[in-house]
């Protein structure tokens, strides 16, 4: 866990970081001295105090010794509905490739052609020598998709949230986020020089109460996920937009898990609710539905121009590689021309969700292809994950600090390319193992 402080659980939501970060920082300071400070570690015999925490970190080794360690599993095949792990074919239910495009031949051909034309990298940032014509082509295509004047590409989705929030929220200003926001949003808020507040998950009354307490004329940014990556639920965007407008705040929507899933032609949450004109900034990533790596922010042209000249993760990072850009361009074309993929994704989601509920699993409030199967115990989550892989099904366990103790879960995510036979196979194995572990 990065932060020492924790707040109590609110109305059943996980206890996570505190609601308020004052974030003082000396002018020009280059370190993140506004972070909460860890308890002072005991010096290690080697005399390097900094490394004492490293030598004292034993939890991962203990889980490895138990045979339940579920992380860094090595896959030796393409990220598809089935993958190879240690020579065994395993059904993949832990991927964010919602449209099933990561192994699409047209996308691989586009990436190969881009390498042949442009080489393997840009050898610099967008700010200097790293802007290619295909970067501009992709930005134009994305702007059309999310119906914004302009788009700016970043090398990763994480960098988008770091770079946009920290550039926009300055001293004397405020950023307010949902407690279930992705970690990259939290880090972007911490990096900003303004004050950071959080409100309980989807509790818009609490958000409005917080906004009521702030100076009316102060700059304010509200940032939320469109689709929450662990819970699988969707932000109540129409109500949120009314609150934001009333208080003169800007609204940023992280659509990492909504692009390719919600909205017209997969345009995301704002499109889904027909609220695009009320959302000031739309963020998305390429590592999920769009079969590549990188991210983008869409907004009005003036905001994008400001970010081009103030967003440090953009200015001081190498730009997206040609292969990554070409892959996204090809994926966008497929998403636009094959709407049946999104329709099939939702049919698969409904089949899996109904099956899990019929078996008696607890799924929370999921509304999307992200299905959290609650175990509410770390050991049970790890056991469930291990036994499922032994029976040919790959899933991801989610435990503290990603969720609070008592909210441990198995995260299942569907692809458009899963077959009914694969889904039914997974349901059979989950039912059998779930009963063995007394989860159902």
Secondary structure by P-SEA (a helix, b strand, c coil): ccccccccccccccccccccccccccccccccccccccccccccccccccccccccccaaaaaaaaccccccccccccccccccccccccccccccccccccccaaaaaaaaaaaaccccccccccccccccaaaaaaaaaaaaaaccccccccccaaaaaacccccccccccbbbbcccccaaaaaaaaacccbbbbccccaaaaaaaaaaacccccbbbbbbbccccccccccccaaaaaaaaaabbbbbbbccccccccccccccccccccccccccbbbbbcccccccccccccccaaaaaaaacccccccccccccaaaaaaaaaaaaaaaacaaaaaaaaaaaaaaaaaaaaaccccccccccccccccccaaaaaaaaaaaaaabbbbbbbccccccccbbbbbbbbcccccaaaaaaaaaaaaaaaaaaccc
